[in-house]
Amino acid sequence: MTRFRLVAQPVLLFLLTGTPVAGQITVGIRAGASMSEVVVTGLHIDDQAPRREYMVGASVGLPLSPHLGIEFGGSYIQRGSTSTLLQLGDVDLRIQYLRLTGLARAAVPLAGPLSMHVLGGPAIAVETSCERDTTLALQPIVISIECDDPAGNAVTGPFDFGLMGGAGLRFAPGRIVLSVDVLYSHGIGSFLEPDQDYTAENRAIELQVGIGFAIG
């Protein structure tokens, strides 16, 4: 423990006071693409295809030091997948969320205005809509249903909780900040109502491109 403190204390001191604090809040917008899947427990799925969709959002970055900060964001995201059950058919699940995030950010300068950073923190998503189409295996019939319909036997809840983490690059030659991030989101609980026969969790990879402006 003593050896750990001898190493950790200088590193923490460098992160907090290594260079003068910029003290600038950054506001920005971002857009990107996502690839998501649904991990189901308690129900056998023969095959599954991920859902490829887009996302848009905005963020506010608060600096704590030249190397550390917190980034709050709000995004419109889409989740789901297409699952094949041989005894039933293909089930196409489409969920739309409004997601709120609070991610800690640690940055390392590379060359000039270019830096690399890692991000991580919690996320909460509020469901805005959800549809499920079932294409029956034995006959060409498509059954469409809203996910909050009790007759569907897989009612979704209003919230989805998760953790996010990833890395990216930031280019900030002046007040304009350009960024590219690759993030992974991992659901930490079922997005179905607790009285369902099985559980389902969201997983997704996102590629985000953003532009921001330093203020203050």
C-alpha positions as CSV (number, residue, x, y, z in Angstrom):
1,M,0.0,0.0,0.0
2,T,2.9,2.4,0.8
3,R,4.5,1.7,-2.5
4,F,1.2,2.4,-4.3
5,R,0.8,5.7,-2.6
6,L,4.4,6.7,-3.5
7,V,3.5,6.1,-7.2
8,A,-0.1,7.4,-7.2
9,Q,0.5,10.7,-5.4
10,P,2.9,12.2,-8.0
11,V,0.8,11.0,-10.9
12,L,-2.3,12.6,-9.4
13,L,-0.4,15.8,-8.7
14,F,0.8,15.9,-12.3
15,L,-2.7,15.4,-13.7
16,L,-4.2,18.2,-11.5
17,T,-1.4,20.8,-11.7
18,G,0.8,19.8,-14.6
19,T,0.1,23.0,-16.7
20,P,-2.1,26.1,-16.2
21,V,-5.8,25.4,-16.3
22,A,-7.5,26.5,-19.5
23,G,-10.7,27.2,-17.6
24,Q,-12.8,27.1,-20.8
25,I,-16.2,25.4,-21.0
26,T,-16.8,23.7,-24.3
27,V,-20.2,23.3,-25.9
28,G,-20.7,21.3,-29.0
29,I,-22.8,19.1,-31.2
30,R,-22.1,15.6,-32.5
31,A,-23.4,13.0,-34.9
32,G,-22.4,9.5,-35.7
33,A,-23.3,5.9,-36.4
34,S,-24.0,3.0,-34.0
35,M,-24.2,-0.8,-34.2
36,S,-26.4,-2.4,-31.5
37,E,-27.5,-5.8,-30.3
38,V,-29.8,-7.1,-27.7
39,V,-28.5,-9.7,-25.2
40,V,-31.4,-12.0,-24.2
41,T,-31.3,-14.3,-21.2
42,G,-34.0,-16.9,-20.6
43,L,-35.1,-17.3,-24.2
44,H,-33.3,-19.3,-26.9
45,I,-32.5,-17.2,-30.0
46,D,-31.2,-19.1,-33.1
47,D,-29.6,-16.1,-34.8
48,Q,-29.4,-12.4,-34.4
49,A,-28.4,-9.5,-36.7
50,P,-27.3,-6.1,-35.2
51,R,-29.1,-2.9,-35.9
52,R,-27.1,-0.2,-37.6
53,E,-28.5,3.3,-37.0
54,Y,-27.5,6.9,-36.4
55,M,-27.2,9.2,-33.4
56,V,-27.2,13.0,-32.9
57,G,-26.6,14.9,-29.7
58,A,-25.0,17.9,-27.9
59,S,-22.5,18.1,-25.1
60,V,-21.0,20.5,-22.5
61,G,-17.5,19.9,-21.3
62,L,-16.3,21.2,-18.0
63,P,-12.5,21.3,-17.4
64,L,-11.2,20.3,-14.0
65,S,-7.5,20.6,-14.9
66,P,-5.5,20.6,-18.2
67,H,-5.8,16.8,-18.2
68,L,-9.1,16.0,-16.5
69,G,-12.7,17.1,-17.2
70,I,-16.3,16.1,-17.1
71,E,-18.5,15.9,-20.2
72,F,-22.3,16.0,-20.0
73,G,-24.3,15.0,-23.0
74,G,-27.7,14.5,-24.4
75,S,-28.3,12.3,-27.4
76,Y,-31.0,10.8,-29.6
77,I,-30.1,7.1,-30.1
78,Q,-31.6,4.0,-31.6
79,R,-31.2,0.5,-30.4
80,G,-32.5,-3.0,-31.2
81,S,-31.7,-6.0,-33.4
82,T,-33.4,-8.6,-35.6
83,S,-33.6,-12.0,-33.9
84,T,-34.5,-15.3,-35.6
85,L,-36.5,-17.9,-33.6
86,L,-37.0,-21.0,-35.7
87,Q,-40.3,-21.9,-33.9
88,L,-41.6,-18.4,-34.5
89,G,-39.8,-16.3,-37.2
90,D,-37.9,-13.1,-37.4
91,V,-38.5,-10.5,-34.6
92,D,-37.4,-7.0,-35.6
93,L,-37.0,-4.7,-32.5
94,R,-36.6,-1.0,-32.9
95,I,-36.2,1.3,-29.8
96,Q,-35.6,5.0,-29.7
97,Y,-34.1,6.7,-26.7
98,L,-33.2,10.1,-25.3
99,R,-29.9,9.4,-23.5
100,L,-28.2,11.5,-20.8
101,T,-24.6,10.9,-20.0
102,G,-21.9,12.2,-17.5
103,L,-18.5,11.0,-18.6
104,A,-15.2,11.6,-17.0
105,R,-12.4,12.5,-19.5
106,A,-8.7,12.2,-19.1
107,A,-6.5,13.7,-21.9
108,V,-2.9,13.3,-23.0
109,P,-1.4,15.9,-25.4
110,L,0.2,14.4,-28.6
111,A,1.5,17.1,-30.9
112,G,0.5,20.8,-31.0
113,P,-3.3,21.1,-30.7
114,L,-3.8,17.4,-31.1
115,S,-4.6,15.3,-28.0
116,M,-5.9,11.8,-27.2
117,H,-8.4,11.1,-24.4
118,V,-10.3,8.3,-22.7
119,L,-13.9,8.6,-21.5
120,G,-16.1,6.7,-19.1
121,G,-19.1,7.0,-16.9
122,P,-22.8,6.3,-16.4
123,A,-25.7,6.7,-18.9
124,I,-29.5,6.8,-18.5
125,A,-31.8,6.5,-21.5
126,V,-35.4,7.4,-21.6
127,E,-37.5,5.5,-24.1
128,T,-39.4,7.7,-26.6
129,S,-40.8,4.9,-28.8
130,C,-40.5,1.2,-29.4
131,E,-41.9,-1.1,-32.1
132,R,-41.6,-4.8,-32.7
133,D,-42.4,-6.5,-36.0
134,T,-42.7,-10.3,-36.1
135,T,-42.5,-12.1,-39.5
136,L,-43.9,-15.5,-39.0
137,A,-41.9,-18.5,-40.2
138,L,-44.7,-20.6,-41.5
139,Q,-46.6,-17.9,-43.5
140,P,-45.8,-14.5,-44.9
141,I,-47.5,-12.5,-42.2
142,V,-46.0,-9.5,-40.4
143,I,-47.4,-8.7,-37.0
144,S,-46.6,-5.2,-35.7
145,I,-47.0,-4.2,-32.1
146,E,-46.0,-1.4,-29.8
147,C,-43.6,-2.6,-27.1
148,D,-45.8,-1.3,-24.2
149,D,-48.7,-3.5,-25.4
150,P,-49.3,-6.2,-22.7
151,A,-50.3,-8.6,-25.4
152,G,-46.8,-8.7,-26.7
153,N,-45.4,-10.6,-23.7
154,A,-42.2,-8.5,-23.7
155,V,-43.1,-5.1,-22.3
156,T,-40.3,-2.6,-22.2
157,G,-39.7,-0.2,-19.3
158,P,-39.4,3.5,-19.5
159,F,-35.6,3.6,-18.7
160,D,-32.4,1.9,-19.7
161,F,-29.4,2.2,-17.4
162,G,-25.9,1.6,-18.6
163,L,-22.2,2.3,-18.6
164,M,-20.1,3.9,-21.4
165,G,-16.5,4.0,-22.1
166,G,-14.1,4.6,-25.0
167,A,-11.4,6.7,-26.5
168,G,-10.9,9.5,-29.0
169,L,-8.9,12.3,-30.5
170,R,-9.4,16.0,-30.2
171,F,-8.0,18.8,-32.4
172,A,-8.2,22.3,-30.8
173,P,-6.2,24.9,-32.7
174,G,-8.2,27.7,-31.2
175,R,-11.7,28.1,-29.9
176,I,-13.0,25.5,-32.3
177,V,-12.7,21.9,-31.1
178,L,-13.0,18.9,-33.5
179,S,-13.3,15.4,-32.0
180,V,-13.7,11.8,-33.0
181,D,-14.7,9.2,-30.4
182,V,-15.3,5.5,-30.4
183,L,-17.6,4.5,-27.5
184,Y,-19.0,1.2,-26.2
185,S,-22.2,1.2,-24.2
186,H,-23.1,-1.7,-21.9
187,G,-26.6,-2.1,-20.4
188,I,-26.4,-2.9,-16.7
189,G,-30.0,-4.1,-16.3
190,S,-32.9,-5.4,-18.4
191,F,-34.8,-2.8,-20.3
192,L,-37.9,-5.0,-20.0
193,E,-40.5,-4.7,-17.2
194,P,-39.4,-6.9,-14.2
195,D,-42.4,-9.3,-14.5
196,Q,-41.4,-10.5,-17.9
197,D,-40.4,-14.2,-18.6
198,Y,-36.9,-13.2,-19.8
199,T,-34.4,-10.3,-19.6
200,A,-32.9,-8.2,-22.4
201,E,-29.9,-5.8,-22.3
202,N,-28.6,-3.3,-24.8
203,R,-25.0,-3.4,-26.2
204,A,-23.7,-1.0,-28.7
205,I,-20.6,0.5,-30.4
206,E,-20.8,4.1,-31.5
207,L,-18.6,6.2,-33.8
208,Q,-19.1,9.9,-33.1
209,V,-17.8,13.0,-34.8
210,G,-18.2,16.4,-33.1
211,I,-17.5,20.1,-33.3
212,G,-17.4,22.3,-30.3
213,F,-16.7,25.9,-29.3
214,A,-14.8,27.0,-26.2
215,I,-16.4,29.8,-24.3
216,G,-15.4,31.8,-21.3
